[in-house]
């Protein structure tokens, strides 16, 4: 398990959570083709559409919105370096 310290700050979090790698790849490809390949930021409304379409987390219904987070440790399991 990898640990990441988010720092002494607050941030708003969004995510797209998928169990199957193929679904993750499809969602990421949409983000790449629309914005990331051009070096652009993904507009929040567009990210929300992709999260609603692909995310399997209950937050997907809210566009992947996780709300505000403060200082804490984020745990990521299965992360490849």
C-alpha positions in Angstrom: 0.0 0.0 0.0 1.3 3.5 -0.9 0.8 6.5 1.3 0.6 10.1 0.0 0.5 13.1 2.4 -1.8 15.7 0.9 -0.2 18.5 2.8 -1.4 21.2 5.1 -4.2 22.5 2.8 -7.7 22.0 1.7 -8.7 20.8 -1.8 -11.9 19.8 -3.6 -11.8 16.2 -4.9 -13.4 14.5 -7.9 -12.8 11.0 -9.2 -14.0 8.3 -11.6 -13.9 4.9 -9.9 -14.1 1.8 -12.1 -13.4 -1.8 -11.3 -12.5 -2.9 -14.8 -9.3 -1.5 -16.4 -11.0 -1.3 -19.8 -13.7 1.1 -18.5 -10.9 3.2 -16.8 -9.1 3.4 -20.2 -12.3 4.5 -22.0 -13.0 7.3 -19.5 -9.3 8.4 -19.6 -9.3 8.4 -23.4 -12.3 10.8 -23.4 -10.4 13.1 -21.1 -7.2 12.8 -23.2 -9.0 13.4 -26.5 -11.0 16.3 -25.3 -8.5 18.2 -23.2 -5.4 16.6 -21.7 -3.6 15.9 -25.0 -3.9 19.7 -25.7 -2.5 20.6 -22.3 -5.9 21.9 -21.2 -7.7 21.5 -17.9 -10.9 19.4 -18.0 -13.9 21.7 -17.4 -15.7 20.6 -14.2 -19.0 20.1 -16.1 -17.3 17.9 -18.7 -15.5 15.8 -16.0 -18.9 15.4 -14.3 -20.5 14.0 -17.5 -17.7 11.4 -17.8 -17.9 10.5 -14.1 -21.7 10.1 -14.4 -21.2 7.8 -17.4 -18.3 5.7 -16.2 -17.9 5.8 -12.4 -19.2 2.9 -10.4 -18.9 4.8 -7.1 -22.0 6.4 -5.6 -20.3 9.8 -6.1 -20.6 9.2 -9.9 -24.2 10.3 -9.7 -22.9 13.6 -8.4 -20.3 13.9 -11.2 -17.6 12.2 -9.2 -17.7 15.0 -6.6 -16.0 14.0 -3.3 -16.3 17.5 -1.7 -13.7 19.3 0.4 -10.8 17.5 2.1 -8.3 18.8 4.6 -4.9 17.6 5.7 -4.9 13.8 5.7 -3.2 10.8 4.3 -4.5 9.4 1.0 -4.3 5.6 0.7 -3.9 4.0 -2.7 -3.9 0.3 -3.0 -2.5 -1.5 -6.1 -0.8 1.6 -7.5 2.0 0.8 -10.0 5.2 2.8 -9.9 
